[in-house]
């Protein structure tokens, strides 16, 4: 049996938790967000998923430094990020270095720099240690109609993280959270706006369709989604059908305008790049990469032709 669609009145009362309400302050947003969290926990309980704590939300009145369109995020931790990088970020970066700059960088080199590079980048993105579970960013203010479903999406990430479900299937988590979000909204799976990137379509929508194929939409859907055996099947189907395209799409993103904006932010504002900003040269660029924790990368490329790599980074300063 499908979960019952709410009546118009019930839906209106669900939505009044946030939707359509004028926002006056950060604490106002956070208070409303905690209300949405409690509503979301009730939704999960109906599907047999219980939480041992109430996730805490913090609103940051600015944009996510590397992803300005992000509505919200949860910190999945360094171990998860390393595993995700090993399977997706590093292969896509290696392709991008080769296509864009003619540089040969091995996966081993990229992985050797991961821990230090991640620590540096993380303290740049999240300068204060936020004692919170979910961070909301400014674009959420203009997307009030997505407020509750965004909270549901992020809470699902937290559930998967605390249940140790993420590490064994780190590349399907946006699809599982999108599936859960759409279950909450009673929305068909392809309802996400068409202007999302091809990569997002694959990671969010196409994986969510795979999830639906294996867990259905019945009242046991979420319990099936956290069953390790079913999850293994979803993960296997992801690697068979989607992974190759995801890596190619990620490498394309690394070469496109979105990434250029993030690279500009890093080069102009991250303290480790000050040397290069103040006196641009190939040697100060490599020193800045070393300072940002990428020593193995610097050793691997220092004897290669760095002209395209250098021109790109100089253009980030000149074009800003
Ligand atoms: Zn997500």
Boltz pocket constraint, residues with backbone or C-beta under 6 A from the ligand:
constraints:
  - pocket:
      binder: B
      contacts: [[A, 153], [A, 157], [A, 173], [A, 174], [A, 177]]
      max_distance: 6.0
